[in-house]
């Protein structure tokens, strides 16, 4: 059974490489921006 798992793992790796070659590398998700608190100055009129 170990042999079958190794073969499947190799097939997955080859499929991933083929897809990357055809479609380009897998896009990484954009990092979520962290809101930065801004201390507003009191406005005088």
Backbone bond lengths (Angstrom), bond angles and torsions (degrees), N, CA, C in turn:
res aa  C-N    CA-C-N  psi(-1)  N-CA   C-N-CA  omega(-1)  CA-C   N-CA-C  phi
1 X - - - 1.462 - - 1.538 110.53 -
2 X 1.308 115.95 -32.27 1.459 120.22 179.65 1.528 110.58 -61.31
3 X 1.335 115.87 -37.24 1.465 121.10 179.58 1.526 110.92 -62.32
4 X 1.329 116.58 -42.97 1.465 121.41 -179.41 1.527 109.83 -63.17
5 X 1.322 117.05 -41.87 1.469 120.86 179.46 1.522 110.86 -63.08
6 X 1.322 117.61 -39.92 1.469 120.88 178.90 1.528 110.66 -65.20
7 X 1.337 115.96 -41.63 1.468 120.09 179.06 1.529 110.11 -63.79
8 X 1.326 117.18 -44.26 1.468 120.43 178.72 1.528 111.27 -62.18
9 X 1.319 116.42 -40.07 1.468 120.60 179.19 1.527 110.49 -62.96
10 X 1.344 116.24 -42.83 1.472 120.31 177.64 1.524 110.88 -62.86
11 X 1.337 116.82 -42.60 1.463 120.15 179.42 1.531 110.96 -62.25
12 X 1.320 116.35 -40.82 1.474 119.91 177.82 1.524 110.29 -61.87
13 X 1.328 116.71 -42.68 1.466 121.29 -179.30 1.530 110.19 -63.54
14 X 1.337 116.84 -45.17 1.464 120.21 179.16 1.518 111.19 -63.94
15 X 1.327 117.38 -40.22 1.465 120.74 178.82 1.524 110.41 -63.98
16 X 1.331 116.54 -41.83 1.469 120.30 178.90 1.526 110.58 -62.37
17 X 1.344 116.18 -43.24 1.471 119.67 179.18 1.520 111.10 -64.47
18 X 1.328 117.03 -40.80 1.457 120.90 179.32 1.521 110.94 -62.69
19 X 1.319 116.61 -44.88 1.467 121.04 179.40 1.521 110.26 -63.95
20 X 1.339 117.75 -41.77 1.467 120.43 177.85 1.519 110.87 -62.07
21 X 1.335 116.49 -39.96 1.458 120.27 -179.88 1.523 110.86 -65.37
22 X 1.314 116.93 -41.75 1.459 120.75 -177.20 1.523 112.89 -76.84
23 X 1.313 116.86 -41.05 1.471 120.65 -172.39 1.520 113.94 -107.69
24 X 1.306 118.29 -6.27 1.448 121.25 -175.97 1.516 109.18 95.02
25 X 1.324 116.68 167.05 1.468 119.58 -178.45 1.515 112.28 -64.08
26 X 1.313 114.96 154.46 1.463 120.90 -179.95 1.524 109.00 -63.84
27 X 1.318 115.52 132.83 1.459 119.57 -178.55 1.512 110.18 -74.11
28 X 1.326 114.63 136.76 1.461 119.00 176.25 1.521 108.07 -86.73
29 X 1.325 116.78 138.86 1.462 117.99 178.90 1.532 110.37 -64.25
30 X 1.331 115.06 143.89 1.460 118.95 178.93 1.514 109.89 -66.55
31 X 1.307 114.76 141.25 1.460 119.09 177.65 1.522 108.80 -66.46
32 X 1.312 115.66 137.65 1.457 119.80 -179.80 1.524 108.62 -74.55
33 X 1.323 115.48 131.52 1.460 119.98 -179.57 1.514 110.54 -70.77
34 X 1.314 115.24 139.93 1.457 120.50 179.04 1.523 107.78 -97.89
35 X 1.333 117.62 123.01 1.467 118.86 179.74 1.529 110.76 -66.33
36 X 1.325 114.89 135.57 1.461 120.42 179.21 1.516 107.21 -108.84
37 X 1.341 116.08 123.15 1.465 117.73 -179.63 1.531 110.93 -65.95
38 X 1.313 115.26 138.36 1.459 121.15 179.89 1.522 107.51 -117.28
39 X 1.305 115.71 126.01 1.469 120.12 179.03 1.527 107.99 -89.48
40 X 1.324 115.21 104.99 1.463 119.60 179.35 1.522 108.97 -75.69
41 X 1.327 113.91 142.24 1.459 118.70 176.11 1.527 107.65 -79.99
42 X 1.308 115.90 144.78 1.481 117.23 175.68 1.526 109.90 -62.55
43 X 1.309 114.86 135.58 1.469 118.85 -178.43 1.528 109.60 -91.92
44 X 1.318 115.33 126.76 1.472 120.61 177.93 1.513 108.98 -101.90
45 X 1.322 115.54 136.12 1.455 119.43 179.79 1.490 110.91 -108.93
